[in-house]
Amino acid sequence: MNQTSTLLLGLALAIIMLGMGLSLVTNDFKRIFQKPKAVILGLVLQILVLPLVAFGISYVLVLPSFIALGLIILSACPGGPTSNLITHLAKGDTALSVTLTAVSSFLTIITIPFIINLGSSVFYSSETEILLDIPDTIKKIMIVSIVPIILGMLIKRYFNNFAEKMAKPTKVASAIILIVMIVGIVVKERNNVIEYFTQAGTAALLLNGITMIIGFFAARLFSLNVAQSKSIAIETGIQNGTMAITIAVGIMGRVDLSIAAGVYSLLMFFTSGILIFLFNKKTENTTSDSVELMN
């Protein structure tokens, strides 16, 4: 990776996080106190359970070290703007989803380097492990994610009309940036693309599916309503692929470590579509049953 590519990756992520900031307000953080049980459960699932599932999948499938660590990197980057859109389309608690995304974006600047270093220690030998400089990594993640989020929130607060006009262009830019990133990964790893994508695809699908199931039923176990359970399932199962790719390639300088995130980002569109369909169907059935009972 040359310096120009690294800067472009950082800029790309910053644009995406700026777009997320444009949709946030301070009330999104106040919900921690308004819905403490739902928010705390969601954060525990995102920050602790999600990486544990990734470690388990990597171990059971005996993944190559670079794909295993790539999956760990992906699991360390929960949430993202996409999860809020999916939650809305799935008729979940969008406000809760936004709150979890906002809070986890701030918390994970601390947890990401520790989780990645643990993954490297587990799946690489002491001679080949790739350890991040924790203070430097936190600083870099803050520059490309937290600073743009705060800037977006300030624009939203003081220039709301401008923020609303910029919402759609930043979402379009986010999608284009992600596609360009994935194409770059495919081109770089073109000689091994089928083998790598098959291995990473199985792991990514399992991570996506298992964590969503855990998220939904954990929420129901804690007596949260269906809409909140949907939100927690989506927030637990939908990872920030763009962040993972940026860390793997831009900070760690390893394109091979971004393969799991790239494959996941493609599969996510299909699994999200299925999830939205199933959740909407469940909502329709519940509504129909309620109408019949009233009659």
Secondary structure, DSSP 8 states (H G I E B T S, - for coil): --HHHHHHHHHHHHHHHHHHHTT--THHHHHHHHSHHHHHHHHHIIIIIHHHHHHHHHHHTT--HHHHHHHHHHHTSB--HHHHHHHHHTT--HHHHHHHHHHHHHHHHHHHHHHHHHHHHHHS-TTT-----HHHHHHHHIIIIIHHHHHHHHHHHH-HHHHHHHHHHHHHHHHHHHHHHHHHHHHHTGGGHHHHHHHHHHHHHHHHHHHHHHHHHHHHHTT--HHHHHHHHHHHH-B-HHHHHIIIIIIS--SGGGHHHHHHHHHHHHHHHHHHHHHHHHHHHHHHHHHHHH-
